[in-house]
């Protein structure tokens, strides 16, 4: 059967639809590696910015502000924003059996309540409200 992502969505479509910012080779190596790492681990529930810094061997000093300078938002905001954007795209592809819990786990959230709160803060509606609104169109 597969996961929601496997069933409905080709991961390459994220870049094709320009939802994720591609790393720019002209950026400093640590920012380039960090963005690649964030994009590769976007749906990993255990992935955090702290783990990303360790995986990429990036010192903490000024990292968040440097990332924001090049990418436009902080690493934490990048991760949260793109997980929510991907969940919105998945919602558009789900025809039945909508579950906030399943959707939360699919886009990298360990707790559905955390996902719902982040979704509402970014979108202005809960995932269920968004799904109901979209399906009425």
Helices and strands as residue ranges (DSSP letters): H 4-8, H 12-16, H 29-40, H 49-55, H 63-71, H 75-93, H 100-106, H 112-123, H 127-136
